[in-house]
Amino acid sequence: MNQTNVKGIKSGMVHGRKSAVEWIFDSLNLILILLAFAVFLYPFWNQLVLSFNVGTDAAKGGIYFWPRKFSLDNYTYVLGVTHFFRSVLYSILRVVVGTFGNLFCCGLLGYVLAQKSFSGSRFMRTVTVLSMYIPIGLIPIYVLYSNLKLLDSFTVYWLPGLITGWNVLMITSFVESQPVALFESARLDGASELTVFTRIVFPICKPVFAALAIITAVNHWNSWFDVLVYNPSGNFDTLQMVLQRLLIKADIAKDLMNQNNNPESYKLLTPITIRAATTMIVTIPIAAVYPFFQRYFVGGLSLGAVKG
């Protein structure tokens, strides 16, 4: 590179103008990002399109970006499943109670473990780490829940998950990165440990709490296996369990064709479009919540994972 080009680049940098190389680099980056975005977004979009298409027409294939024959019958059928809205209520309650309960309990334990004056901190941390890597097994857990009378109850969804090792360690690391004088000054002013946690620790730990909240909420929202195992009566079925049972019907197509009590339009439904509508109903609610926590997600996990 000759001296003239070097001067041109420096002049462009000084005046805030981009050079040709920088324009090309930025353009290629933008194109690659848009391509990656399209690749990741298209499967979701395709399922959304299929969910709004007539089932028998969708079975022919060739639907990519827009519905060929628009129809709301798929959603009408899914929303008309027995106890659908009751299962939605249980799913929402599970997410709310399970997430807030987990964050409160893990936050308290993480705050305690972060205190150097707590003599059992090392032992409790070891137990917390071991709980993440040592599997207990489904049968012992089932027997324990049965002896505790947790089966066939809403409590089984949130009580066993009040403490999770990963969340505790993340919060502990985040609290340890804060100035100790911040907590000591509150204690000198007569604040109790609970007051310190609620008035000081919780506000300054919002990023890590928000990041863990979205992870915990997604886990509760998507969970269905524990509902299948610990709720045999079906009295407390969540949305995922109801839709799962709908999808695993071996003769769903035959059932749709033979249901004489349904409108004639229901006979045009197929498992492909029913599955697409089910996917949208399960995915959209939690996806709508995610953007509100996204700004905390990366920062919260990064700050909680690095001790200052």
Long-range contacts (C-beta under 8 A, 24 or more apart in sequence): 44-283, 47-276, 47-279, 47-280, 48-276, 48-280, 50-272, 50-273, 50-276, 51-75, 51-273, 51-276, 51-277, 51-279, 51-280, 53-273, 54-268, 54-273, 55-256, 55-268, 55-269, 55-270, 55-272, 55-273, 55-274, 56-268, 56-269, 56-270, 57-268, 58-270, 58-272, 58-273, 58-276, 59-270, 59-272, 71-265, 71-268, 73-265, 73-266, 73-268, 73-269, 74-269, 74-273, 74-274, 74-276, 74-277, 75-277, 75-281, 76-266, 77-256, 77-262, 77-266, 77-269, 77-274, 77-277, 78-243, 78-246, 78-274, 78-277, 78-278, 78-281, 79-281, 81-242, 81-243, 81-246, 83-237, 83-242, 84-239, 84-242, 86-237, 87-237, 87-238, 87-239, 87-241, 87-242, 88-239, 90-154, 90-236, 90-237, 90-238, 90-239, 91-221, 91-238, 91-239, 91-240, 93-154, 94-154, 94-157, 94-158, 94-220, 94-221, 94-223, 94-238, 95-217, 95-220, 95-221, 97-157, 97-158, 98-157, 98-158, 98-161, 98-216, 98-217, 98-220, 99-213, 99-216, 99-217, 99-220, 101-158, 101-161, 101-162, 102-158, 102-161, 102-162, 102-163, 102-164, 102-167, 102-212, 102-216, 103-167, 103-209, 103-212, 103-213, 103-216, 105-162, 105-163, 106-162, 106-163, 106-164, 106-167, 106-168, 106-171, 106-212, 107-171, 107-197, 107-201, 107-202, 107-205, 107-209, 108-197, 109-163, 109-168, 109-171, 110-167, 110-168, 110-169, 110-170, 110-171, 110-172, 110-174, 110-175, 111-171, 111-172, 111-175, 111-193, 111-196, 111-197, 111-201, 113-168, 113-172, 114-171, 114-172, 114-175, 114-176, 116-180, 125-169, 125-172, 128-165, 128-168, 128-169, 129-165, 129-169, 131-165, 132-165, 132-166, 138-229, 142-229, 142-230, 145-230, 150-230, 151-230, 151-231, 151-232, 152-230, 152-231, 152-232, 152-233, 152-235, 152-236, 153-236, 154-236, 156-226, 156-230, 156-231, 157-220, 157-223, 157-226, 157-227, 157-236, 157-238, 158-220, 161-216, 161-220, 164-216, 167-212, 167-216, 170-208, 170-211, 170-212, 170-301, 170-304, 170-305, 171-205, 171-208, 171-209, 171-212, 171-304, 173-304, 173-305, 173-306, 173-307, 174-205, 174-208, 174-300, 174-303, 174-304, 175-201, 175-205, 176-307, 176-308, 177-303, 177-306, 177-307, 177-308, 178-204, 178-308, 206-296, 207-296, 207-299, 207-300, 207-303, 207-304, 208-296, 208-300, 208-301, 208-303, 208-304, 209-300, 210-293, 210-296, 210-297, 210-300, 211-293, 211-296, 211-297, 211-298, 211-299, 211-300, 211-301, 211-304, 212-300, 213-293, 214-289, 214-290, 214-293, 214-297, 217-286, 217-289, 218-286, 221-282, 221-285, 221-286, 222-282, 222-286, 239-281, 239-282, 240-282, 243-278, 243-281, 243-282, 246-274, 246-278, 247-271, 247-274, 247-275, 247-278
